[in-house]
């Protein structure tokens, strides 16, 4: 069940849209880690830059989104900037959308 709930949570996080880029945070590559154990979700995120003005918005949206997933009882969102985000973290679809060379 743990793998299934992690996949469900990761898919749900695609509903969180970066307000500056207008694209979901999963495909942009802002989600570094998703782990669920005994209903406790631990999510490690970044932003494209440490001073990103959307940091608080994204963090709150991830907390809200994760808490709405059936089977999740508690959520811990950790922000990190190590390693720094780069466009290499984007999905192929996001790279195509933003015109980033593969």
SEFIZA-3560 file (N, C-alpha, C; in Angstrom, 3 decimals):
REM SEFIZA-3560
<numar><xx>0.822</xx><yy>-1.206</yy><zz>0.000</zz><atom>N</atom></numar>
<numar><xx>0.000</xx><yy>0.000</yy><zz>0.000</zz><atom>CA</atom></numar>
<numar><xx>0.859</xx><yy>1.260</yy><zz>0.000</zz><atom>C</atom></numar>
<numar><xx>1.980</xx><yy>1.191</yy><zz>0.634</zz><atom>N</atom></numar>
<numar><xx>2.810</xx><yy>2.388</yy><zz>0.734</zz><atom>CA</atom></numar>
<numar><xx>3.202</xx><yy>2.927</yy><zz>-0.640</zz><atom>C</atom></numar>
<numar><xx>3.624</xx><yy>2.038</yy><zz>-1.552</zz><atom>N</atom></numar>
<numar><xx>3.997</xx><yy>2.489</yy><zz>-2.891</zz><atom>CA</atom></numar>
<numar><xx>2.803</xx><yy>3.110</yy><zz>-3.606</zz><atom>C</atom></numar>
<numar><xx>1.631</xx><yy>2.507</yy><zz>-3.414</zz><atom>N</atom></numar>
<numar><xx>0.425</xx><yy>3.024</yy><zz>-4.068</zz><atom>CA</atom></numar>
<numar><xx>0.071</xx><yy>4.411</yy><zz>-3.550</zz><atom>C</atom></numar>
<numar><xx>0.147</xx><yy>4.613</yy><zz>-2.247</zz><atom>N</atom></numar>
<numar><xx>-0.205</xx><yy>5.926</yy><zz>-1.699</zz><atom>CA</atom></numar>
<numar><xx>0.838</xx><yy>6.978</yy><zz>-2.097</zz><atom>C</atom></numar>
<numar><xx>2.101</xx><yy>6.586</yy><zz>-2.227</zz><atom>N</atom></numar>
<numar><xx>3.132</xx><yy>7.520</yy><zz>-2.687</zz><atom>CA</atom></numar>
<numar><xx>2.836</xx><yy>7.936</yy><zz>-4.120</zz><atom>C</atom></numar>
<numar><xx>2.469</xx><yy>6.970</yy><zz>-4.972</zz><atom>N</atom></numar>
<numar><xx>2.122</xx><yy>7.300</yy><zz>-6.366</zz><atom>CA</atom></numar>
<numar><xx>0.886</xx><yy>8.204</yy><zz>-6.418</zz><atom>C</atom></numar>
<numar><xx>-0.116</xx><yy>7.895</yy><zz>-5.591</zz><atom>N</atom></numar>
<numar><xx>-1.329</xx><yy>8.712</yy><zz>-5.549</zz><atom>CA</atom></numar>
<numar><xx>-1.002</xx><yy>10.134</yy><zz>-5.100</zz><atom>C</atom></numar>
<numar><xx>-0.177</xx><yy>10.254</yy><zz>-4.078</zz><atom>N</atom></numar>
<numar><xx>0.217</xx><yy>11.571</yy><zz>-3.578</zz><atom>CA</atom></numar>
<numar><xx>1.019</xx><yy>12.337</yy><zz>-4.630</zz><atom>C</atom></numar>
<numar><xx>1.969</xx><yy>11.676</yy><zz>-5.268</zz><atom>N</atom></numar>
<numar><xx>2.769</xx><yy>12.337</yy><zz>-6.295</zz><atom>CA</atom></numar>
<numar><xx>1.883</xx><yy>12.821</yy><zz>-7.444</zz><atom>C</atom></numar>
<numar><xx>0.906</xx><yy>12.011</yy><zz>-7.824</zz><atom>N</atom></numar>
<numar><xx>-0.016</xx><yy>12.417</yy><zz>-8.890</zz><atom>CA</atom></numar>
<numar><xx>-0.864</xx><yy>13.607</yy><zz>-8.439</zz><atom>C</atom></numar>
<numar><xx>-1.327</xx><yy>13.584</yy><zz>-7.189</zz><atom>N</atom></numar>
<numar><xx>-2.138</xx><yy>14.687</yy><zz>-6.657</zz><atom>CA</atom></numar>
<numar><xx>-1.345</xx><yy>15.990</yy><zz>-6.648</zz><atom>C</atom></numar>
<numar><xx>-0.049</xx><yy>15.903</yy><zz>-6.379</zz><atom>N</atom></numar>
<numar><xx>0.775</xx><yy>17.108</yy><zz>-6.324</zz><atom>CA</atom></numar>
<numar><xx>0.872</xx><yy>17.807</yy><zz>-7.678</zz><atom>C</atom></numar>
<numar><xx>0.537</xx><yy>17.100</yy><zz>-8.745</zz><atom>N</atom></numar>
<numar><xx>0.528</xx><yy>17.737</yy><zz>-10.071</zz><atom>CA</atom></numar>
<numar><xx>-0.560</xx><yy>18.803</yy><zz>-10.173</zz><atom>C</atom></numar>
<numar><xx>-1.493</xx><yy>18.814</yy><zz>-9.223</zz><atom>N</atom></numar>
<numar><xx>-2.536</xx><yy>19.849</yy><zz>-9.230</zz><atom>CA</atom></numar>
<numar><xx>-2.026</xx><yy>21.172</yy><zz>-8.660</zz><atom>C</atom></numar>
<numar><xx>-0.830</xx><yy>21.143</yy><zz>-8.039</zz><atom>N</atom></numar>
<numar><xx>-0.241</xx><yy>22.367</yy><zz>-7.500</zz><atom>CA</atom></numar>
<numar><xx>0.523</xx><yy>23.062</yy><zz>-8.628</zz><atom>C</atom></numar>
<numar><xx>0.078</xx><yy>24.258</yy><zz>-8.962</zz><atom>N</atom></numar>
<numar><xx>0.646</xx><yy>25.019</yy><zz>-10.072</zz><atom>CA</atom></numar>
<numar><xx>1.529</xx><yy>26.142</yy><zz>-9.534</zz><atom>C</atom></numar>
<numar><xx>2.742</xx><yy>26.211</yy><zz>-10.034</zz><atom>N</atom></numar>
<numar><xx>3.625</xx><yy>27.315</yy><zz>-9.679</zz><atom>CA</atom></numar>
<numar><xx>2.988</xx><yy>28.592</yy><zz>-10.240</zz><atom>C</atom></numar>
<numar><xx>2.655</xx><yy>29.559</yy><zz>-9.388</zz><atom>N</atom></numar>
<numar><xx>1.922</xx><yy>30.742</yy><zz>-9.864</zz><atom>CA</atom></numar>
<numar><xx>2.728</xx><yy>31.625</yy><zz>-10.813</zz><atom>C</atom></numar>
<numar><xx>4.030</xx><yy>31.560</yy><zz>-10.760</zz><atom>N</atom></numar>
<numar><xx>4.840</xx><yy>32.378</yy><zz>-11.650</zz><atom>CA</atom></numar>
<numar><xx>5.044</xx><yy>31.706</yy><zz>-13.008</zz><atom>C</atom></numar>
<numar><xx>5.194</xx><yy>30.390</yy><zz>-12.999</zz><atom>N</atom></numar>
<numar><xx>5.457</xx><yy>29.668</yy><zz>-14.245</zz><atom>CA</atom></numar>
<numar><xx>4.189</xx><yy>29.117</yy><zz>-14.891</zz><atom>C</atom></numar>
<numar><xx>3.119</xx><yy>28.979</yy><zz>-14.099</zz><atom>N</atom></numar>
<numar><xx>1.863</xx><yy>28.478</yy><zz>-14.643</zz><atom>CA</atom></numar>
<numar><xx>1.923</xx><yy>27.019</yy><zz>-15.050</zz><atom>C</atom></numar>
<numar><xx>2.748</xx><yy>26.240</yy><zz>-14.357</zz><atom>N</atom></numar>
<numar><xx>2.922</xx><yy>24.824</yy><zz>-14.692</zz><atom>CA</atom></numar>
<numar><xx>3.026</xx><yy>24.055</yy><zz>-13.378</zz><atom>C</atom></numar>
<numar><xx>2.691</xx><yy>22.753</yy><zz>-13.413</zz><atom>N</atom></numar>
<numar><xx>2.659</xx><yy>22.003</yy><zz>-12.153</zz><atom>CA</atom></numar>
<numar><xx>4.069</xx><yy>21.761</yy><zz>-11.602</zz><atom>C</atom></numar>
<numar><xx>4.140</xx><yy>21.733</yy><zz>-10.276</zz><atom>N</atom></numar>
<numar><xx>5.425</xx><yy>21.657</yy><zz>-9.580</zz><atom>CA</atom></numar>
<numar><xx>6.130</xx><yy>20.319</yy><zz>-9.761</zz><atom>C</atom></numar>
<numar><xx>5.381</xx><yy>19.259</yy><zz>-10.043</zz><atom>N</atom></numar>
<numar><xx>6.002</xx><yy>17.947</yy><zz>-10.239</zz><atom>CA</atom></numar>
<numar><xx>6.792</xx><yy>17.947</yy><zz>-11.547</zz><atom>C</atom></numar>
<numar><xx>6.153</xx><yy>18.371</yy><zz>-12.628</zz><atom>N</atom></numar>
<numar><xx>6.829</xx><yy>18.358</yy><zz>-13.922</zz><atom>CA</atom></numar>
<numar><xx>7.912</xx><yy>19.423</yy><zz>-14.040</zz><atom>C</atom></numar>
<numar><xx>7.806</xx><yy>20.494</yy><zz>-13.266</zz><atom>N</atom></numar>
<numar><xx>8.882</xx><yy>21.489</yy><zz>-13.246</zz><atom>CA</atom></numar>
<numar><xx>10.109</xx><yy>20.919</yy><zz>-12.525</zz><atom>C</atom></numar>
<numar><xx>9.867</xx><yy>19.933</yy><zz>-11.661</zz><atom>N</atom></numar>
<numar><xx>10.970</xx><yy>19.306</yy><zz>-10.930</zz><atom>CA</atom></numar>
<numar><xx>11.217</xx><yy>19.905</yy><zz>-9.564</zz><atom>C</atom></numar>
<numar><xx>10.189</xx><yy>20.543</yy><zz>-8.999</zz><atom>N</atom></numar>
<numar><xx>10.349</xx><yy>21.159</yy><zz>-7.678</zz><atom>CA</atom></numar>
<numar><xx>10.178</xx><yy>20.165</yy><zz>-6.530</zz><atom>C</atom></numar>
<numar><xx>9.610</xx><yy>18.999</yy><zz>-6.800</zz><atom>N</atom></numar>
<numar><xx>9.405</xx><yy>17.985</yy><zz>-5.768</zz><atom>CA</atom></numar>
<numar><xx>10.626</xx><yy>17.067</yy><zz>-5.776</zz><atom>C</atom></numar>
<numar><xx>11.395</xx><yy>17.103</yy><zz>-4.704</zz><atom>N</atom></numar>
<numar><xx>12.604</xx><yy>16.294</yy><zz>-4.606</zz><atom>CA</atom></numar>
<numar><xx>12.330</xx><yy>14.917</yy><zz>-4.018</zz><atom>C</atom></numar>
<numar><xx>11.379</xx><yy>14.835</yy><zz>-3.081</zz><atom>N</atom></numar>
<numar><xx>11.141</xx><yy>13.558</yy><zz>-2.409</zz><atom>CA</atom></numar>
<numar><xx>9.711</xx><yy>13.494</yy><zz>-1.896</zz><atom>C</atom></numar>
<numar><xx>9.105</xx><yy>12.315</yy><zz>-2.019</zz><atom>N</atom></numar>
<numar><xx>7.784</xx><yy>12.044</yy><zz>-1.455</zz><atom>CA</atom></numar>
<numar><xx>7.883</xx><yy>10.708</yy><zz>-0.742</zz><atom>C</atom></numar>
<numar><xx>7.559</xx><yy>10.695</yy><zz>0.536</zz><atom>N</atom></numar>
<numar><xx>7.600</xx><yy>9.465</yy><zz>1.315</zz><atom>CA</atom></numar>
<numar><xx>6.375</xx><yy>9.424</yy><zz>2.210</zz><atom>C</atom></numar>
<numar><xx>5.773</xx><yy>8.259</yy><zz>2.336</zz><atom>N</atom></numar>
<numar><xx>4.620</xx><yy>8.095</yy><zz>3.219</zz><atom>CA</atom></numar>
<numar><xx>4.845</xx><yy>6.864</yy><zz>4.077</zz><atom>C</atom></numar>
<numar><xx>4.682</xx><yy>7.038</yy><zz>5.374</zz><atom>N</atom></numar>
<numar><xx>4.803</xx><yy>5.916</yy><zz>6.304</zz><atom>CA</atom></numar>
<numar><xx>3.731</xx><yy>6.062</yy><zz>7.372</zz><atom>C</atom></numar>
<numar><xx>2.896</xx><yy>5.054</yy><zz>7.480</zz><atom>N</atom></numar>
<numar><xx>1.830</xx><yy>5.039</yy><zz>8.490</zz><atom>CA</atom></numar>
<numar><xx>0.971</xx><yy>6.305</yy><zz>8.443</zz><atom>C</atom></numar>
<numar><xx>0.633</xx><yy>6.759</yy><zz>7.246</zz><atom>N</atom></numar>
<numar><xx>-0.227</xx><yy>7.922</yy><zz>7.088</zz><atom>CA</atom></numar>
<numar><xx>0.468</xx><yy>9.262</yy><zz>7.237</zz><atom>C</atom></numar>
<numar><xx>1.774</xx><yy>9.225</yy><zz>7.464</zz><atom>N</atom></numar>
<numar><xx>2.561</xx><yy>10.449</yy><zz>7.634</zz><atom>CA</atom></numar>
<numar><xx>3.312</xx><yy>10.716</yy><zz>6.338</zz><atom>C</atom></numar>
<numar><xx>3.009</xx><yy>11.833</yy><zz>5.694</zz><atom>N</atom></numar>
<numar><xx>3.650</xx><yy>12.180</yy><zz>4.429</zz><atom>CA</atom></numar>
<numar><xx>4.779</xx><yy>13.161</yy><zz>4.681</zz><atom>C</atom></numar>
<numar><xx>5.914</xx><yy>12.841</yy><zz>4.115</zz><atom>N</atom></numar>
<numar><xx>7.070</xx><yy>13.737</yy><zz>4.168</zz><atom>CA</atom></numar>
<numar><xx>7.397</xx><yy>14.126</yy><zz>2.730</zz><atom>C</atom></numar>
<numar><xx>7.390</xx><yy>15.433</yy><zz>2.465</zz><atom>N</atom></numar>
<numar><xx>7.614</xx><yy>15.937</yy><zz>1.116</zz><atom>CA</atom></numar>
<numar><xx>8.743</xx><yy>16.963</yy><zz>1.174</zz><atom>C</atom></numar>
<numar><xx>9.736</xx><yy>16.763</yy><zz>0.326</zz><atom>N</atom></numar>
<numar><xx>10.854</xx><yy>17.693</yy><zz>0.240</zz><atom>CA</atom></numar>
<numar><xx>10.722</xx><yy>18.438</yy><zz>-1.086</zz><atom>C</atom></numar>
<numar><xx>10.695</xx><yy>19.765</yy><zz>-0.982</zz><atom>N</atom></numar>
<numar><xx>10.484</xx><yy>20.638</yy><zz>-2.143</zz><atom>CA</atom></numar>
<numar><xx>11.608</xx><yy>21.641</yy><zz>-2.278</zz><atom>C</atom></numar>
<numar><xx>11.669</xx><yy>22.210</yy><zz>-3.452</zz><atom>N</atom></numar>
<numar><xx>12.534</xx><yy>23.355</yy><zz>-3.678</zz><atom>CA</atom></numar>
<numar><xx>11.744</xx><yy>24.383</yy><zz>-4.468</zz><atom>C</atom></numar>
<numar><xx>12.365</xx><yy>25.489</yy><zz>-4.749</zz><atom>N</atom></numar>
<numar><xx>11.828</xx><yy>26.469</yy><zz>-5.687</zz><atom>CA</atom></numar>
<numar><xx>12.946</xx><yy>26.749</yy><zz>-6.687</zz><atom>C</atom></numar>
<numar><xx>12.622</xx><yy>27.439</yy><zz>-7.746</zz><atom>N</atom></numar>
<numar><xx>13.638</xx><yy>27.668</yy><zz>-8.773</zz><atom>CA</atom></numar>
<numar><xx>14.789</xx><yy>28.525</yy><zz>-8.261</zz><atom>C</atom></numar>
<numar><xx>14.518</xx><yy>29.365</yy><zz>-7.265</zz><atom>N</atom></numar>
<numar><xx>15.564</xx><yy>30.169</yy><zz>-6.617</zz><atom>CA</atom></numar>
<numar><xx>15.244</xx><yy>30.262</yy><zz>-5.132</zz><atom>C</atom></numar>
<numar><xx>16.259</xx><yy>30.399</yy><zz>-4.268</zz><atom>N</atom></numar>
<numar><xx>16.001</xx><yy>30.495</yy><zz>-2.825</zz><atom>CA</atom></numar>
<numar><xx>15.097</xx><yy>31.659</yy><zz>-2.427</zz><atom>C</atom></numar>
<numar><xx>15.133</xx><yy>32.766</yy><zz>-3.131</zz><atom>N</atom></numar>
<numar><xx>14.312</xx><yy>33.920</yy><zz>-2.766</zz><atom>CA</atom></numar>
<numar><xx>12.982</xx><yy>33.990</yy><zz>-3.491</zz><atom>C</atom></numar>
<numar><xx>12.544</xx><yy>32.886</yy><zz>-4.049</zz><atom>N</atom></numar>
<numar><xx>11.318</xx><yy>32.874</yy><zz>-4.848</zz><atom>CA</atom></numar>
<numar><xx>10.131</xx><yy>33.415</yy><zz>-4.047</zz><atom>C</atom></numar>
<numar><xx>9.421</xx><yy>34.416</yy><zz>-4.580</zz><atom>N</atom></numar>
<numar><xx>8.292</xx><yy>34.986</yy><zz>-3.857</zz><atom>CA</atom></numar>
<numar><xx>7.104</xx><yy>34.023</yy><zz>-3.723</zz><atom>C</atom></numar>
<numar><xx>7.102</xx><yy>32.938</yy><zz>-4.479</zz><atom>N</atom></numar>
<numar><xx>5.992</xx><yy>31.977</yy><zz>-4.408</zz><atom>CA</atom></numar>
<numar><xx>6.243</xx><yy>30.848</yy><zz>-3.404</zz><atom>C</atom></numar>
<numar><xx>7.352</xx><yy>30.897</yy><zz>-2.675</zz><atom>N</atom></numar>
<numar><xx>7.718</xx><yy>29.809</yy><zz>-1.761</zz><atom>CA</atom></numar>
<numar><xx>6.603</xx><yy>29.487</yy><zz>-0.773</zz><atom>C</atom></numar>
<numar><xx>6.087</xx><yy>30.476</yy><zz>-0.061</zz><atom>N</atom></numar>
<numar><xx>5.050</xx><yy>30.222</yy><zz>0.940</zz><atom>CA</atom></numar>
<numar><xx>3.774</xx><yy>29.688</yy><zz>0.298</zz><atom>C</atom></numar>
<numar><xx>3.407</xx><yy>30.240</yy><zz>-0.844</zz><atom>N</atom></numar>
<numar><xx>2.217</xx><yy>29.780</yy><zz>-1.557</zz><atom>CA</atom></numar>
<numar><xx>2.361</xx><yy>28.304</yy><zz>-1.941</zz><atom>C</atom></numar>
<numar><xx>3.493</xx><yy>27.944</yy><zz>-2.527</zz><atom>N</atom></numar>
<numar><xx>3.714</xx><yy>26.573</yy><zz>-2.967</zz><atom>CA</atom></numar>
<numar><xx>3.710</xx><yy>25.622</yy><zz>-1.775</zz><atom>C</atom></numar>
<numar><xx>4.394</xx><yy>25.992</yy><zz>-0.717</zz><atom>N</atom></numar>
<numar><xx>4.453</xx><yy>25.146</yy><zz>0.484</zz><atom>CA</atom></numar>
<numar><xx>3.041</xx><yy>24.896</yy><zz>1.031</zz><atom>C</atom></numar>
<numar><xx>2.253</xx><yy>25.937</yy><zz>1.166</zz><atom>N</atom></numar>
<numar><xx>0.888</xx><yy>25.794</yy><zz>1.698</zz><atom>CA</atom></numar>
<numar><xx>0.024</xx><yy>24.964</yy><zz>0.755</zz><atom>C</atom></numar>
<numar><xx>0.147</xx><yy>25.192</yy><zz>-0.546</zz><atom>N</atom></numar>
<numar><xx>-0.637</xx><yy>24.426</yy><zz>-1.516</zz><atom>CA</atom></numar>
<numar><xx>-0.281</xx><yy>22.944</yy><zz>-1.459</zz><atom>C</atom></numar>
<numar><xx>0.991</xx><yy>22.632</yy><zz>-1.272</zz><atom>N</atom></numar>
<numar><xx>1.422</xx><yy>21.234</yy><zz>-1.160</zz><atom>CA</atom></numar>
<numar><xx>0.861</xx><yy>20.617</yy><zz>0.121</zz><atom>C</atom></numar>
<numar><xx>0.930</xx><yy>21.329</yy><zz>1.224</zz><atom>N</atom></numar>
<numar><xx>0.367</xx><yy>20.818</yy><zz>2.481</zz><atom>CA</atom></numar>
<numar><xx>-1.123</xx><yy>20.520</yy><zz>2.334</zz><atom>C</atom></numar>
<numar><xx>-1.859</xx><yy>21.454</yy><zz>1.751</zz><atom>N</atom></numar>
<numar><xx>-3.298</xx><yy>21.302</yy><zz>1.570</zz><atom>CA</atom></numar>
<numar><xx>-3.613</xx><yy>20.136</yy><zz>0.638</zz><atom>C</atom></numar>
<numar><xx>-2.900</xx><yy>20.068</yy><zz>-0.466</zz><atom>N</atom></numar>
<numar><xx>-3.104</xx><yy>19.007</yy><zz>-1.444</zz><atom>CA</atom></numar>
<numar><xx>-2.820</xx><yy>17.641</yy><zz>-0.829</zz><atom>C</atom></numar>
<numar><xx>-1.702</xx><yy>17.512</yy><zz>-0.147</zz><atom>N</atom></numar>
<numar><xx>-1.313</xx><yy>16.229</yy><zz>0.439</zz><atom>CA</atom></numar>
<numar><xx>-2.296</xx><yy>15.786</yy><zz>1.521</zz><atom>C</atom></numar>
<numar><xx>-2.744</xx><yy>16.726</yy><zz>2.340</zz><atom>N</atom></numar>
<numar><xx>-3.679</xx><yy>16.396</yy><zz>3.419</zz><atom>CA</atom></numar>
<numar><xx>-5.013</xx><yy>15.889</yy><zz>2.881</zz><atom>C</atom></numar>
<numar><xx>-5.342</xx><yy>16.231</yy><zz>1.641</zz><atom>N</atom></numar>
<numar><xx>-6.612</xx><yy>15.805</yy><zz>1.044</zz><atom>CA</atom></numar>
<numar><xx>-6.550</xx><yy>14.398</yy><zz>0.448</zz><atom>C</atom></numar>
<numar><xx>-5.365</xx><yy>13.812</yy><zz>0.375</zz><atom>N</atom></numar>
<numar><xx>-5.223</xx><yy>12.472</yy><zz>-0.195</zz><atom>CA</atom></numar>
<numar><xx>-5.676</xx><yy>11.436</yy><zz>0.844</zz><atom>C</atom></numar>
<numar><xx>-6.606</xx><yy>10.552</yy><zz>0.462</zz><atom>N</atom></numar>
<numar><xx>-7.065</xx><yy>9.521</yy><zz>1.397</zz><atom>CA</atom></numar>
<numar><xx>-5.888</xx><yy>8.686</yy><zz>1.919</zz><atom>C</atom></numar>
<numar><xx>-5.865</xx><yy>8.497</yy><zz>3.228</zz><atom>N</atom></numar>
<numar><xx>-4.805</xx><yy>7.717</yy><zz>3.851</zz><atom>CA</atom></numar>
<numar><xx>-3.688</xx><yy>8.561</yy><zz>4.431</zz><atom>C</atom></numar>
<numar><xx>-3.698</xx><yy>9.864</yy><zz>4.128</zz><atom>N</atom></numar>
<numar><xx>-2.684</xx><yy>10.773</yy><zz>4.684</zz><atom>CA</atom></numar>
<numar><xx>-3.286</xx><yy>11.453</yy><zz>5.908</zz><atom>C</atom></numar>
<numar><xx>-2.631</xx><yy>11.261</yy><zz>7.045</zz><atom>N</atom></numar>
<numar><xx>-3.130</xx><yy>11.847</yy><zz>8.283</zz><atom>CA</atom></numar>
<numar><xx>-2.348</xx><yy>13.063</yy><zz>8.736</zz><atom>C</atom></numar>
<numar><xx>-1.081</xx><yy>13.128</yy><zz>8.322</zz><atom>N</atom></numar>
<numar><xx>-0.224</xx><yy>14.247</yy><zz>8.711</zz><atom>CA</atom></numar>
<numar><xx>0.753</xx><yy>14.515</yy><zz>7.571</zz><atom>C</atom></numar>
<numar><xx>1.140</xx><yy>15.788</yy><zz>7.454</zz><atom>N</atom></numar>
<numar><xx>2.015</xx><yy>16.195</yy><zz>6.348</zz><atom>CA</atom></numar>
<numar><xx>3.143</xx><yy>17.063</yy><zz>6.894</zz><atom>C</atom></numar>
<numar><xx>4.356</xx><yy>16.754</yy><zz>6.457</zz><atom>N</atom></numar>
<numar><xx>5.516</xx><yy>17.585</yy><zz>6.763</zz><atom>CA</atom></numar>
<numar><xx>6.148</xx><yy>17.996</yy><zz>5.450</zz><atom>C</atom></numar>
<numar><xx>6.178</xx><yy>19.294</yy><zz>5.189</zz><atom>N</atom></numar>
<numar><xx>6.792</xx><yy>19.814</yy><zz>3.972</zz><atom>CA</atom></numar>
<numar><xx>8.095</xx><yy>20.505</yy><zz>4.362</zz><atom>C</atom></numar>
<numar><xx>9.174</xx><yy>20.055</yy><zz>3.776</zz><atom>N</atom></numar>
<numar><xx>10.486</xx><yy>20.635</yy><zz>4.030</zz><atom>CA</atom></numar>
<numar><xx>10.968</xx><yy>21.311</yy><zz>2.755</zz><atom>C</atom></numar>
<numar><xx>11.384</xx><yy>22.560</yy><zz>2.893</zz><atom>N</atom></numar>
<numar><xx>11.950</xx><yy>23.296</yy><zz>1.760</zz><atom>CA</atom></numar>
<numar><xx>13.466</xx><yy>23.142</yy><zz>1.816</zz><atom>C</atom></numar>
<numar><xx>14.074</xx><yy>22.946</yy><zz>0.653</zz><atom>N</atom></numar>
<numar><xx>15.526</xx><yy>22.855</yy><zz>0.560</zz><atom>CA</atom></numar>
<numar><xx>15.986</xx><yy>23.518</yy><zz>-0.729</zz><atom>C</atom></numar>
<numar><xx>17.205</xx><yy>23.917</yy><zz>-0.733</zz><atom>N</atom></numar>
<numar><xx>17.791</xx><yy>24.464</yy><zz>-1.959</zz><atom>CA</atom></numar>
<numar><xx>19.100</xx><yy>23.733</yy><zz>-2.258</zz><atom>C</atom></numar>
<numar><xx>19.221</xx><yy>22.540</yy><zz>-1.671</zz><atom>N</atom></numar>
<numar><xx>20.378</xx><yy>21.694</yy><zz>-1.917</zz><atom>CA</atom></numar>
<numar><xx>19.897</xx><yy>20.331</yy><zz>-2.373</zz><atom>C</atom></numar>
<numar><xx>20.197</xx><yy>19.877</yy><zz>-3.533</zz><atom>N</atom></numar>
<numar><xx>20.955</xx><yy>20.612</yy><zz>-4.535</zz><atom>CA</atom></numar>
<numar><xx>20.087</xx><yy>21.705</yy><zz>-5.162</zz><atom>C</atom></numar>
<numar><xx>20.720</xx><yy>22.722</yy><zz>-5.713</zz><atom>N</atom></numar>
<numar><xx>19.953</xx><yy>23.779</yy><zz>-6.360</zz><atom>CA</atom></numar>
<numar><xx>19.147</xx><yy>23.222</yy><zz>-7.542</zz><atom>C</atom></numar>
<numar><xx>17.967</xx><yy>23.802</yy><zz>-7.747</zz><atom>N</atom></numar>
<numar><xx>17.134</xx><yy>23.405</yy><zz>-8.881</zz><atom>CA</atom></numar>
<numar><xx>17.798</xx><yy>23.842</yy><zz>-10.182</zz><atom>C</atom></numar>
<numar><xx>17.677</xx><yy>22.990</yy><zz>-11.200</zz><atom>N</atom></numar>
<numar><xx>18.103</xx><yy>23.353</yy><zz>-12.553</zz><atom>CA</atom></numar>
<numar><xx>17.035</xx><yy>22.855</yy><zz>-13.524</zz><atom>C</atom></numar>
<numar><xx>16.986</xx><yy>23.384</yy><zz>-14.725</zz><atom>N</atom></numar>
<numar><xx>16.003</xx><yy>22.919</yy><zz>-15.710</zz><atom>CA</atom></numar>
<numar><xx>16.143</xx><yy>21.429</yy><zz>-16.054</zz><atom>C</atom></numar>
<numar><xx>17.278</xx><yy>20.823</yy><zz>-15.749</zz><atom>N</atom></numar>
<numar><xx>17.456</xx><yy>19.384</yy><zz>-15.987</zz><atom>CA</atom></numar>
<numar><xx>16.447</xx><yy>18.547</yy><zz>-15.208</zz><atom>C</atom></numar>
<numar><xx>15.899</xx><yy>19.105</yy><zz>-14.134</zz><atom>N</atom></numar>
<numar><xx>14.937</xx><yy>18.376</yy><zz>-13.296</zz><atom>CA</atom></numar>
<numar><xx>13.543</xx><yy>18.321</yy><zz>-13.931</zz><atom>C</atom></numar>
<numar><xx>13.299</xx><yy>19.110</yy><zz>-14.959</zz><atom>N</atom></numar>
<numar><xx>11.980</xx><yy>19.152</yy><zz>-15.598</zz><atom>CA</atom></numar>
<numar><xx>11.689</xx><yy>17.859</yy><zz>-16.351</zz><atom>C</atom></numar>
<numar><xx>10.393</xx><yy>17.523</yy><zz>-16.404</zz><atom>N</atom></numar>
<numar><xx>9.967</xx><yy>16.408</yy><zz>-17.241</zz><atom>CA</atom></numar>
<numar><xx>10.167</xx><yy>16.797</yy><zz>-18.706</zz><atom>C</atom></numar>
<numar><xx>10.155</xx><yy>15.813</yy><zz>-19.570</zz><atom>N</atom></numar>
<numar><xx>10.307</xx><yy>16.099</yy><zz>-20.998</zz><atom>CA</atom></numar>
<numar><xx>9.175</xx><yy>17.008</yy><zz>-21.490</zz><atom>C</atom></numar>
<numar><xx>7.965</xx><yy>16.791</yy><zz>-20.954</zz><atom>N</atom></numar>
<numar><xx>6.819</xx><yy>17.623</yy><zz>-21.347</zz><atom>CA</atom></numar>
<numar><xx>7.023</xx><yy>19.075</yy><zz>-20.934</zz><atom>C</atom></numar>
<numar><xx>7.532</xx><yy>19.280</yy><zz>-19.726</zz><atom>N</atom></numar>
<numar><xx>7.780</xx><yy>20.642</yy><zz>-19.254</zz><atom>CA</atom></numar>
<numar><xx>8.895</xx><yy>21.298</yy><zz>-20.068</zz><atom>C</atom></numar>
<numar><xx>9.939</xx><yy>20.541</yy><zz>-20.361</zz><atom>N</atom></numar>
<numar><xx>11.031</xx><yy>21.085</yy><zz>-21.177</zz><atom>CA</atom></numar>
<numar><xx>10.497</xx><yy>21.543</yy><zz>-22.536</zz><atom>C</atom></numar>
<numar><xx>9.643</xx><yy>20.720</yy><zz>-23.131</zz><atom>N</atom></numar>
<numar><xx>9.053</xx><yy>21.083</yy><zz>-24.424</zz><atom>CA</atom></numar>
<numar><xx>8.197</xx><yy>22.336</yy><zz>-24.289</zz><atom>C</atom></numar>
<numar><xx>7.390</xx><yy>22.400</yy><zz>-23.225</zz><atom>N</atom></numar>
<numar><xx>6.513</xx><yy>23.541</yy><zz>-22.999</zz><atom>CA</atom></numar>
<numar><xx>7.301</xx><yy>24.849</yy><zz>-22.878</zz><atom>C</atom></numar>
<numar><xx>8.420</xx><yy>24.791</yy><zz>-22.141</zz><atom>N</atom></numar>
<numar><xx>9.213</xx><yy>25.995</yy><zz>-21.899</zz><atom>CA</atom></numar>
<numar><xx>10.318</xx><yy>26.208</yy><zz>-22.931</zz><atom>C</atom></numar>
<numar><xx>10.442</xx><yy>25.286</yy><zz>-23.882</zz><atom>N</atom></numar>
<numar><xx>11.467</xx><yy>25.427</yy><zz>-24.919</zz><atom>CA</atom></numar>
<numar><xx>12.869</xx><yy>25.194</yy><zz>-24.409</zz><atom>C</atom></numar>
<numar><xx>12.986</xx><yy>24.311</yy><zz>-23.415</zz><atom>N</atom></numar>
<numar><xx>14.298</xx><yy>23.977</yy><zz>-22.869</zz><atom>CA</atom></numar>
<numar><xx>14.880</xx><yy>22.825</yy><zz>-23.686</zz><atom>C</atom></numar>
<numar><xx>16.072</xx><yy>22.984</yy><zz>-24.186</zz><atom>N</atom></numar>
<numar><xx>16.705</xx><yy>21.917</yy><zz>-24.971</zz><atom>CA</atom></numar>
<numar><xx>16.956</xx><yy>20.698</yy><zz>-24.095</zz><atom>C</atom></numar>
<numar><xx>16.641</xx><yy>19.540</yy><zz>-24.649</zz><atom>N</atom></numar>
<numar><xx>16.821</xx><yy>18.285</yy><zz>-23.892</zz><atom>CA</atom></numar>
<numar><xx>18.267</xx><yy>17.909</yy><zz>-23.776</zz><atom>C</atom></numar>
//
